[in-house]
Amino acid sequence: MLTTYRLYVIVLYKYVTRLKGVKMKTIKCICIFLALLLTIPACFAVTVDDFLESFNLEMVEIPGENFRMLTTEVTQNLVEEIMGENPCRYKAEMLPFDSASWYDVIYFCNVLSEKLNLEPVYTVNGNTDVSTWQYEPLRGKSIKGNIGQDLKSSGIRLPVINEWMVAAYGGEQTDYSGSNLADEVAWHRQNSKWKSHEVALKKPNKFGLYDMSGNVTEWVWDSTDNDPNGKRRIVCGGSWISYATDTKLNKLYSYPTKSRDPVIGFRFICTIKADNNADETQVN
């Protein structure tokens, strides 16, 4: 985008300098003005990482894989910024976002991708534009139509279950993500006081990921019947209401795809493309 913009300015500069009867002082003023035009958009061009940092969030590359993952569960401050509201039971900026259905989450992912000028991943009847989905996020019951995903797109998406598992184990074979002791890494029924907690207060795993065990259980792409339009989706990691043993990484559960439960949250990933170096983008 910036390259195209600079090209227009250069063409305009060459045109101005060829005009007859234009004083050198005028040309110098025009040159200064054009230089300013070049710097203004650059001030607003930010990376995906810069954007997330403004919400105290971060993504890391998962070793040996072709994707980056958010180090924490998605927090309420980000979702409220993108969606314009916050239906969570327990409210605070850095609490994990909950009470969103799986349908709400894929809608959010496409909206965030568009804001970051990334390629949206999810389609309904082949269309990535959420305005065509005829779905009201955080209120609608379900998305009608054939749901699909393009894993080659650069946009924000849910992990598939295998991606989530690789990231959660963090290159180790521990019972919980980052430890064999639940209390070191997880908020669960015995220590949570029956509520969610701010992200990243417990110990991370070796990949730098927090709360993969406990706090809120996390949506992934997969349905229980491997149907993209499946009515039940797998959740991973257990939650603040789970017994400690139920936050072990080998425990998987499922919820109705339309469920908006205060124990369910999510974290997102994005595919690393060969030409995708810290995606410079202009936030809309």
N, C-alpha and C positions, 0 to 999 in steps of 0.2 A: 504493500500500500504506500509506504513512504517512498519507494523507488519510483513509482508512477507519479507521485506528487512532485518529486524533485525534477522529473523529466518535464513536466508542464512548466515549472518555474524557469528552467534553463531555456526552453523554447521561447517563453515570454521575454526573457532577458535579451536573447539574440535579436528578437523582433524590435525591441525598444532601442537597442544600440544602433540599429540600421536606419532608424527614422531620421530624416533630414531636418535640420533646423532645431534640433533638441540640444540645449546647452549641457556642457559637461557636468555642471553642478547638479542639474536635474537628473542626469543619468546616475550620478553617485547616490543621490537620494533614493532613486528607484532601486538601485543595487542593495542599499541598506535595508529597504523595505522588503525586498525579495529574500534577503538573508534571514530576516526575522520570520518570514512566512515558513522558511525551512525548519526553523528551530521550534516553532510553536507546536506542530503535531508531534515532534519528537519528545516533547515534555509529557505528552499523554500516552505515549507508547510504553506499555509495561509488559512484563512477562507474566505468565500464569503464576509463577512462584511469587512475584511481587504482589499480585492481586490477593493471593491466599495469605500472604504474610500480614496484610492489612487487617486480617481477621484472626491473627495469631495461629494460623494453620500452616501446614507444611506437607509437601509430598516428597517421598524418597523412592529411588530406583531399587527394585527388588533384585538382589544379585542373581545372575544367571537367567533372569526372565526378561520379557520384552514389555514390561509395564511398570508404571510408577503408582504408588499407593499413598493415600492420605495417612499420615502417621497416627491420627486419632479418628474417632468417630466424628461424623459431620456435626458441627455445633449449631446452636440455635441462632447465633449472630449471623452466620452465613445464610442460612435458609430464610430467615426473616428479611434479610436484604434482598434476596432473589425473589422470594414469593410474596413478600409484603405483609405477612402475618405469622403468628406463632401460636399454634394450638396445643403446645406441650402442657402436660399436667404440672410439671415442676419447671419453672422458668428462670433462666439465667443465661447470660451470653455464652459462657463456655460449658454449659451442660450439653450433653448429647441431644440432638434433635430426635424426638420420638413421636408417636401417634401419627405417623405417616404410613399410608398403605404402600404396597409395592408399586401400584400404579402411580401414586403421588411421586414416588422416588424416581421412576424413569422419566416422568414429566419434568421434574426438577433438573435432572441430569441434562436433558436436551436444552432447557432454558439456560442453564449455566454455560453449556457448550457454546450456544449462540452468543451469549454475552462476551465470552472470551475469544470469539472468532475461531472456534474449533469446529471440526466436522461433527455434527450430532450423530450419535450412535443408534438411537432407537427410532423405529418406524412403526406407524400404524397404517395398514393398507398401503405400504410402500412410501409413506410421506413422513419426513422428519419434522415438519412444521407443526408444533403443538396446537396451533390455532385451528388446524383442520381435524383434530382428534375428537372434537365434540365432547370434551371431558373437563369438568370443573375440579381443579386440584384441591385437595384437602377437604372436599365435600362429596365429589362424585363417588358412586359405588364401584364402577368398573369401566374400563376402556373397551368399547365395542370395536371390533375389527381384528384383523390379523396383525399381531405384534411381532416385530422382528428386531434383530440387532446386527450391526456391521462391526465386527471386531477389528477390522482394519482401519476404521475411522479413528481420528486423533482425539475425539471428544471424551467427555466425562461419562463414566459408566459404572455399573456395579461389577464386582468381580464374579466370574463363574466360580463354582465351588472349589475346583482344583487350584485356581489362583489364590483364593482366600486361604486354603489350607497351607500351601507352600509359604505364603507370607506369615501366617500365624505361627507355624513351627519355627520359623526364623533360622533354619539350618540346624536345628537341634531336635532331639526326640524327648521333649519334656511333656509332662501331663497337661500342663497349662501353658499358655503362650509366654515363654520367658522364664519359667520356673516349674519346679515340682511341688511348690508350696502355693496354694491358692491365695493366701493372704498377701503374698508379695506382689501379685500382679492383677488380682481380680476383686471387684466389688460384687459380693454375693449375699445371699439371704442372711448369713451369720454375721456380716460386718457392715452391711450397707444402710442399716436402720430403715430398710424398706423404701429406698428412694435412689434415684440415680445421682451420680457425683460428677463434678467437673472432670473433663478429660485430662489425661496425662498426669494424674497424681500418683499412680502406681508405677512400678518398675516396667520399663519397656523390654521387648524381646531383643534378640541380637540384631535384628534389622531396624531397630529404632521405632517399632510399632507399639502403641499403647492400647490397653483395654481390649485386646483381641479375645481375652477371656473376661467374662463378666461385664458389669455396668449396664449396657443395653445389648441385647442379642441383635445380630446384624443380617439384614436381607442380602441374599445373593441372587444372581440371575435365575438359577435353576428352579424348576418346578419338580414336584414329586413324581410326575408322570412323564417328564422330559418333553412336555408340550409347551411351546412358547406362549400359548394362551391358557396354560394350566391354572386351575383355581386354588391350588395350594403351592406355596413357595417354601424353600428351605431357608432356615435361619441358622446362624452359626455363633458359637462362643458363649451361649448362656447369658444371663442378665442378673441384675441386682436382686431379683426375686428368686433366682435359682439357688438350690443347695450348692455348696462349693463343688461337690463332685460332678454336678451337672454343668459346670463351666469348663470341664475338661475338653480338649480339642477333638477327642474321638466321639463326642456326643453331638448328634445332629437332631434338629427338631423341625417342625413345619407349622406354618400358620396359613389361614386363608389369605389369598392374594389381596383381598380388599380390606384385611384387618388393619385397624388403627389402634394399636395397643401401646400403652406407655412403657412397655418393656422392650419394644422393638425400635431400633435405629438403623443406621447404615454408615458405611464409609465408601468412598469412590476411588476408582483407579482411572488411568488413561494409558492407552497403548503407546509405546515408544515407536515412532516411525523412523525410518532410516534418515529422512531429511528433517526430522523434528528435533532441533536442538534448543531446548528450553523455550519452545514456542513463543517468539515475540508476537505480541498481539496488541490491539488497541481496544481497551475496554469500552463497550458501548454504554 
